[in-house]
Amino acid sequence: MNEIYRGIVRGRSVELEDGALLPEGTRVTVIPEEATDETYSLGAWLQGTRQIRSQLPLTSDSVGILEEIRQERADR
């Protein structure tokens, strides 16, 4: 029976979790897991903030902007 290892993609490599080691040259099959809500939320949040930032003048007050973003997220 094959053991299951979990890991994270870093560039073109997979970094195995929990210190798991496989011999060099071991053939593997990678089955991507669906993104968790946490992963999706962070990605969506970053995309949203980049869109907002691109629409703002360069002289905008960053504290005010952050407060608006926080309030908008709290209203969801």
LINCOR-V758114 format. One line per field, one symbol per residue. ss: DSSP state (@ for helix, = for strand, . for the rest). phi: phi as a letter, one per 30 degrees, with the letter a starting at -180 (. if undefined). psi: psi as a letter, one per 20 degrees, with the letter a starting at -180 (. if undefined). A space follows every 10 residues. Layout:
ss=???
phi=???
psi=???
//
This chain:
ss=......==== ..====.... .......... ......@@@@ @@@@@@@@@@ @@@@@..... .@@@@@@@@@ @@@@..
phi=.ddcccabdb icbccddhid bbdeiddbcc cdddddeddd dddddddddd ddedccddcd dddddddddd dddddd
psi=pqqpqqappo cjrpoqrkjp pqqpipprpp opqqqrhggg gggggggghh gghiiqqijq ohghghgggg gghhi.
//
